[in-house]
Amino acid sequence: MLIIRDKSPLPPNLRGSAIALGNFAGLHLGHQSVIQKTIEHARELGKPAAILTFEPHPRRIFKPELPPLRIISFSEKIRILKELGIDFMRVIRFTREFSTTTAEAFIRNILVGELGASHVVTGDDFVFGYKRTGNAEYLQKMAHELDFGYTACPPLLVGGERCSSTRVREALSQGNMALTEMLLGRPYNITGIVREGDKRGRQLGFPTANILPGRIFTPAIGVYAIRAKVLRQQLNGVANFGVRPTFNGARLQLEVHLFDWNQDIYGEHMEVNFVEFIRPEKKFDGIEALKKQIAEDSEKAKNLLSK
């Protein structure tokens, strides 16, 4: 999949693509339905299927002090879009200056002028442009005026309710990994490079691989049964996502203990899939109490993962 950023020109053969437009903060099943509809139109037209999206997320520009809304990292977004069959992604750098672009200017100058869109697909609740004045109804009007196709996808329902990024974030905040997986169509994961820590886990008899979560929306703090992918292997384990209060920690990180594994993986990329919440993180009175709890957590995780 080709990635085209702001200052890179669009190759002539990519003009006239069918384009899915949105932030796609989580690439949940609702987003995937928009993308699949885009691919259908692209194949019917004999054109490439494209994504037009924005980086960084507007929340990072206007309210950087608040937790990020993005549910997956940019690299994870690229991986999933490639698997779904998207041919290229046009990435617009979101800035305060760009945020003043009117809905009409965005359609005329970017969708039509730069990309020559043959068909545009969004969710039915998509809004865009200065002061969020652009919506599905306005896109339909402009599509008729400027002669391109437009589809507003109806909401995709999961459990009788709209599948949305808001709903995914609510499930994550509750540690409800089963619902999160239903909404995403895949397990929630955190990926990153395994960092060298203070090696306390090894001293406790439970060595851990440590990952910083990055700027994404994270799940409830606590202990989870997990499955990890590293060095082309899939391994079961138990993980603590939190700040390690027993050791007066302050930085949020993911500590993963892999079962039946003693290989050095510092510096390796690891994907950690969250399977089930076990318990909240808590502060223990001493090392022995912590060791006992980790052993219990590990057994519980093994039982959960064996089902």
N, C-alpha and C positions, 0 to 999 in steps of 0.2 A: 504494500500500500504506500502510495506516494504522499508525502506531507509537504504542503506548500504554505509557507509563512508569508507575512506581510510584504516583505520587500522582494520576494521571489516572483517572477512573472509566471503567468499561467501558460503552460504549453498549449499551442493552438488546437491540438487534437482533443483537449479536455473541455473546450468550450461546448456548450449545449448539453451539459450533463443534467441528470436528475439529481436534485440536491435535497438532503435532509437538513433542516435548519434548527439549531437549538444549542443549549449548553451541554445537554446530556451529562449531567452531574453524576449520575449513578449507573447509566446504561442498564436500567432495570427492564423488565419485560415490556412496560409501556413504551420506553424508548426503542426497544428492539422491534416493536410492531411498526413504529414510524420508519425505522431503517429498512425493514423487510419490504414495506410498501414502496419505499424509494427504489430499492433494487428491482422490484417488479416493474415499475415504470421505466427504469433504465433499460431493462432487457427488452421490453416492448418497443422502446424507441431506438434500440441499438446504440445506446449512449452509455458512457461511464456512470457509475453510481458514486455520489460524493457526499461528504459531510461538510457543512459550513458551521464552524463553532468559534468560540472565543476563549482566549487565554490572556491573563488569568481570569478566574471567576470574578464577576463584578463585586461580590462581597469583599474580596481581598483589597479592592481599590477603595471602596467607600466605607467599609467597617472592618479594617484589618485587626482590630482588637477583639473581635468576636470569633468564636470557633468557625472553622471553614465549613462550608456547605457541601463541598465536593465529597462524594462517597468513594471514589476511586482516584488513583493517581493518573497523571497524564500518560505515563508509559503503559499503565494497565488499560487505559482507554484505547490506546493505539493497538494493543494486542487483541482486544475483544473485537474492535471494528474490523481488523484484518480477518479474523476468524469468521465474522458475519458476512464478509464478501464485499466490503466497500473498496472502491478502486483508488480514491484519493480523498484527502482531508485538507480543506482550506482553513487555516488558522488565522483569525484576526486578532491582533494584539489589542486587548481591551484597556483603554486608558480613560482618564477624565475627559480628554478632548474628544475621543471617539464616542463617549456616552452622550454627547450633544448632537449626534447625527440623527436627523429626523427619520421617521419610518419611510417616508417617500424617498428621501435621498439614499437610504440604505438599499431600497429595492431598485431604484433607477441606476445608481452608480455601481453597486456591487453585484447584486443578484443578476441584473440584466446587462449592465455596461461591462463589468469585468468578467463575469462568469458565463453570460449568455444562457442562463438557465432555461432548459426546455420544460422542466417540471420541478415544482417545489413541494415538499411535504413537511408538515409540522404536526404537533399535537393540537387538539382543538382549543387548548387553553394557552397556547404560546402567545407571548407578548414581547414587543421589541420596540426599539427606537426611543428617541428623547421623550422622557416622561411616560414611557411605556404606552405610547398612543397607537402603536401598530398591533393588530391582532389578526385572527383568522378571517374575520369579515373584511378587514381592510386588504389583506393579502388577496382574497378572492376578487375584490373590486379591481385591484391593480393588475392581477393576472389577466383579467378580461381586457383591460385597457392596453396592456403592453404585450399581449399575445404569448403568454406562457401558461402551462398547466399548473393547477394547484389542488392539493388534497389536504384537508384537515382530518387527521385520523381521530376517530371517536375514542373515548377512554377505554383502556383495557382493564377489566375487572378481575381482581383476585380475591376470593372469599367474599364476593358480593360488593366490594368497594374498589374505587379507583386505585390502580397501581401508580404510585407517585414517589418522587424522591423524598417528600415530606414523610410519607408513610414508612419508607425504608429507614429514615433517620429515627423515627419514633420507635420502631422495632429494635434498632441497634441500641438506643438509649435504655431500653428495657432488658437488654441481653437476650432478646427473643430471636435466636439464630434460626429456628425453624421457619418463622414467618419471614425473616430477612431473606433466607434462601428461596422461599416461594416467590417473593417479589422480584428478586434479582435474576432468578432462573439459574443460579449458581451459588456456591457458598461465598459468604463475605470473606475477603482476605486482606491481609496486610503483607506487603512485599518490601524487601529491602536487603541491604548488605549486612551480613552478620558482623557485629562490632565486638571488639574485645572489651569485656567488662571488668569488674573487680574480682571475679572468680570466686565469689562467695558460694555460688551454687555448687561448684566443684568441691569446696570445703565441706558443704552440707551432705555430699554424696549424691547430689542431683545437678550435674553440670547443665548449664543453660547456654543457648544461643540468643544473643540480644540484638533486637532491631528497634530503631526509632521509627515511629509511625509516619512521619512526614506531615504535610499539610492536607490532611483528609479528615472527614468526620469519622470519629472513632466510636467503638462500642462501649457499653457500660464497663466500668472498672471492675475487674474481678478475675477469677480463674476459669479457664475454658478447656474442654477437650478439643484437640486440634488435629489436623492432618497437615503435614508440611511436605513441600517439594524442594529438594536440594540435591545437587550433584546428580540430577536425572533420576532420583529415587523418591518414592512416596513413603513417608514415615509417620507413624502415629506418635502422639505426645500429649503433654499437658502444658498449658501456658498461663502465665500471670501477666495481665495487662494492667499496669498501674504505676505507682511511685515507690513501692517497697517501704511502707511505713515502719516496719520493724527496724530498718536501718536508717530511718530518718531521711529517706530519699525525697526528691522534689521533682525530678524530671520524669515525664510520662514515657514509659518504654514497654516493649513486649519482650518477656523472658520465656524462652521455649525450652522445655526439657523433652528431648526425643528418647523414646523407649528403645532399649537395646542398640544403642549407638554411641560410639566413642571416637569417631573420626573428627579430625580438626577441620572445621569449616569456616574459620575466621576469614573474612574477605569474600566469601561466596554469596551469591544471590540466593535468597530463600523466599518462598511463597508460603504463607501460613494461612490455612483455611480454618475458620472458626466453625466448630460443629455444634457444641452445646455449652451453655453457661453452667458452671458447677457451683460457685459461691462468690459472694463479694470479697474484695480484698480487705484484710484487716491487719491490725498490728498485734504481734505476739509478745508475750512477756519475756521470752528467751529463745535461744537457738534450738533447744530440745523440743519445745512446743512447736516451733516452726517446722522442724524436720518431721515430726510426727504428722503434722497436717499435710505436708507435701506428699508423704507416703500415702496418706488416705486419699488425697486428690488424685494421685497417679493411679491408684487402684480403681477409683470411680471412673476416671477417664478411660482406662482400659476396658472396663465393662461397657461403658457407653459406646465406644468405638467398635466393639466386637459385635454389636447388634446390627 
